[in-house]
Amino acid sequence: MARKKVFVSFDYDNDETLKTFLIGQSKHEDTPFDIWDSSVKAHLTGDWEAKVKRKIQDCDIVCVLCGLNTHKAVGVGIELQIAKDVGKDYFLLAGYKDAKNTKPSTATSADKMYNWTWENLKNLIHGGR
C-alpha cells in the first residue's frame, strides 16, 4: 500500500503528548503513513484558516486525536470543519484508553471515535471505516 500523508488535528494545550506518540508510531518499519502537518500553537499571521485549509488540502487524510477536552478546542473544531468542507477523508481517534475522550464541536453524532491500536490506525488511514 502507498504511504498516506496525514494531517493531525489535536488540542495543542492539552494533548501534545498524543501527537508525539503518533509521530513515534509513524516511524515503525511497516507504517503506512507520514505525518505531513498538524495543528499549530503558534499564531499564524494573516488568515490562519486559509493557511490551515491549504495544509489540509495537501494531505491525503485527517486524523483527529480526541482527548478529554477536545470538545472545547476551538481550533480542532475549525480544522475538522475545513476537512469536511474540502471533502477530505477524516477519522476520530480516541487518545486515551479507558477515558472520557470527547469529539470536536463540529463532529456529528454519526462520527465514530475509534480505539487507538496499531491495527486500527493502519486500517483507518487506508479508509477502513
N, C-alpha and C positions, 0 to 999 in steps of 0.2 A: 504494500500500500504506500502511496505517496505521503510524504510528511505534510502536515497541515500547519498553516500559520494561524496562531491563536492570539486573540486579544483577550486579556484577562481583566475583568472588572471586579473590583473589590473595595471594601470600606477601608481606605488608607489609614484612618485614625485608629481603627480597632483590629484590623485583620491583615496587616502587612506580613505577619509571620506565615499566613496561609499562602500568600504569593511566593514567599521564599521556599516553602515546601513544594509547591507546584514547579518552581524552577528546578529544584533538585530532581524531581521526577522526570523532568524533560531531558535530563542528562543520562537516563537509563539507556543501555545499549539498544534495546528494542523499542524505544519510544517512537510513536507515530506523529509527533508534533514538535514544533518550535514555538517558544513564547516570542511573539513578534512585537507586541506592545502591551501596555497596560495602563490602568488608572494612574494618574499623577497627583501628587500632593502639591507640588509647586504650582504657583499661579501661572497660567498660560496667558500671554499678552494677547490683546485683541479678542476676537470671537472664539473663545475656547471650545464652544460646542462644535463649530465648523472644523476646528483642528482635530478634535476627537473623532468627528464624523469621517474625516479623511483617513485617520488611523484605522478605524473600524472597517472602512471600505477596502483597505489594503490587506485585510486578513481574510482567512477562509471561514473562521468560526469565532464566536464569542463565548467564553467561559465566565459565568458569573459565580464567584466564590461567595457563598452565603454564610454569614456569621450571626452572632446574637443580635446585632444592631443594624443589619443590612437594610431593614425597612425604614430606618431613619437616615440612611446615607443618600443625600440628595444627588450627588454625582453618579452613584451607581444606578439610581433610577433613571437619570438622564441618559447614561450610556446604554442601558438596556432599551430605552425608547428609541434611541438613534439606531441601534441594531435592528429593531423591528421596522423602523421607517425605511431603512435601506434594503430590507429583505435579507438580512444576514442571518444564517442559522445561529442558534444560541442554545445553551443549556445552563441550568442552575445546579451547582454542586454544593452539597452540604459540607461546610468547612469543618465542623466539629462533630465527632461521633457522640451519640447519646446526649445531644444538647438541643436547645430550642433555637435552631437556626431559623432565620426569617428571610422571606423573599423581598426583593426590591419593591418599592412602592408602585412601579409600573408593570410588575408581573401580574399575570392573570391567575385566576383560580385553577385554570387548566394547565398552567406551567408547573410541571412536576419538578421536585427537587430530588436529585439523585445522590445516593451514598457515594462517598469518595473512596473508591477502591481502585487499584491499578487496572483491573479488567474493565470496570465501568468506565473509567476515564478513557482508555483506549477505544472502547466501543462508542462512547458519546462523541468523541472527536471525529469519528468517521460516520456519524449520522445514526448510530444505534439508539433510537428513541421511539 
